[in-house]
Amino acid sequence: MAQISWQDFEKVELCVGTIISAEEFPEARKPAYKLKVDFGNRIGVRRSSAQITDLYKVDELPGKQVIAVVNFPVKQIGPFMSECLVTGFVQEDGSVILAVPDKPAVNGQRLA
């Protein structure tokens, strides 16, 4: 495992946000959803493509808080521009469990 410096870690903006909408993403090569995540006034609403279809249904995602990297460059995923990276834990079978706060948090708060 490669080590990074504390200064490298401080550059990563991991923030909490609330999913405000989720929809199927049939054009994606791997099964995914298109998400809109509200990160509050400082960051705003960002879009993300998330490969979380194995464990989550599209209708259960709105209202769920997630942790995402908000300072990566925009990434083109097929016809979609992903503006943040929603984080999760990849299981042995390839499914992803979302990284979420265990209590409600203010949108846009940075992971400490």
C-alpha positions as CSV (number, residue, x, y, z in Angstrom):
1,M,0.0,0.0,0.0
2,A,1.4,3.4,-1.0
3,Q,1.7,5.9,1.7
4,I,0.7,9.6,1.3
5,S,1.7,12.6,3.3
6,W,-0.7,14.4,5.7
7,Q,-0.5,17.4,3.2
8,D,-1.7,15.1,0.4
9,F,-4.7,13.9,2.5
10,E,-5.6,17.5,3.4
11,K,-6.0,18.2,-0.3
12,V,-8.9,15.7,-0.6
13,E,-12.3,17.3,0.0
14,L,-14.4,14.5,1.4
15,C,-17.8,16.1,2.3
16,V,-21.2,14.9,3.3
17,G,-24.2,15.5,1.0
18,T,-27.8,14.4,0.7
19,I,-29.0,12.6,-2.5
20,I,-31.8,14.6,-3.9
21,S,-32.5,12.4,-6.9
22,A,-31.5,9.1,-8.5
23,E,-32.3,7.6,-11.8
24,E,-31.2,4.7,-13.9
25,F,-28.2,5.1,-16.2
26,P,-28.8,2.6,-19.0
27,E,-26.0,4.1,-21.2
28,A,-23.3,3.2,-18.7
29,R,-21.0,0.3,-19.5
30,K,-21.4,-1.1,-16.0
31,P,-24.7,-0.9,-14.2
32,A,-25.0,2.5,-12.4
33,Y,-27.3,5.3,-11.3
34,K,-27.1,9.0,-12.0
35,L,-27.3,10.8,-8.7
36,K,-27.8,14.5,-7.8
37,V,-26.3,15.2,-4.4
38,D,-26.8,18.4,-2.4
39,F,-23.7,19.6,-0.6
40,G,-25.2,22.8,0.8
41,N,-24.5,26.4,0.0
42,R,-20.7,26.3,-0.2
43,I,-20.5,23.5,-2.8
44,G,-24.0,23.3,-4.2
45,V,-25.6,20.4,-6.0
46,R,-23.3,18.0,-7.9
47,R,-24.0,15.0,-10.2
48,S,-22.4,11.6,-9.9
49,S,-22.5,8.3,-11.6
50,A,-22.5,5.5,-8.9
51,Q,-22.1,1.8,-9.5
52,I,-24.3,0.9,-6.5
53,T,-27.1,-1.0,-8.3
54,D,-26.5,-4.4,-6.6
55,L,-27.4,-3.3,-3.1
56,Y,-29.6,-0.1,-3.6
57,K,-32.8,0.5,-5.4
58,V,-33.2,3.8,-7.2
59,D,-36.2,4.8,-5.2
60,E,-34.5,4.3,-1.8
61,L,-31.6,6.7,-2.5
62,P,-33.2,10.2,-2.3
63,G,-32.8,11.5,1.3
64,K,-29.8,9.3,2.0
65,Q,-26.6,11.1,3.1
66,V,-23.3,10.0,1.5
67,I,-19.7,10.9,1.7
68,A,-18.1,12.1,-1.6
69,V,-14.9,13.6,-3.0
70,V,-16.0,17.0,-4.3
71,N,-12.7,18.3,-5.6
72,F,-11.8,15.9,-8.4
73,P,-12.0,17.2,-12.0
74,V,-15.3,16.5,-13.8
75,K,-15.2,13.1,-15.5
76,Q,-17.1,12.1,-18.7
77,I,-18.9,8.8,-18.2
78,G,-20.6,8.1,-21.5
79,P,-23.0,11.0,-22.2
80,F,-22.9,12.0,-18.5
81,M,-20.6,14.4,-16.7
82,S,-19.8,13.2,-13.2
83,E,-18.9,16.1,-10.8
84,C,-18.1,14.2,-7.6
85,L,-17.1,10.7,-6.5
86,V,-19.6,9.1,-4.1
87,T,-17.5,6.8,-1.8
88,G,-18.2,3.2,-0.8
89,F,-16.7,-0.1,0.1
90,V,-16.3,-2.7,-2.7
91,Q,-17.2,-6.2,-1.5
92,E,-15.6,-9.4,-2.7
93,D,-18.6,-10.0,-5.1
94,G,-18.1,-6.5,-6.6
95,S,-21.1,-4.9,-4.9
96,V,-20.6,-1.5,-3.2
97,I,-21.8,-0.5,0.3
98,L,-22.1,3.3,0.5
99,A,-19.9,5.2,3.0
100,V,-22.5,7.2,5.0
101,P,-22.5,9.1,8.3
102,D,-24.2,7.2,11.2
103,K,-26.0,10.4,12.3
104,P,-27.5,13.3,10.2
105,A,-24.8,15.8,9.3
106,V,-25.0,19.3,7.8
107,N,-24.6,19.1,4.0
108,G,-21.2,20.3,2.9
109,Q,-19.4,19.5,6.1
110,R,-15.9,18.2,5.5
111,L,-14.7,14.8,6.8
112,A,-12.3,15.4,9.7
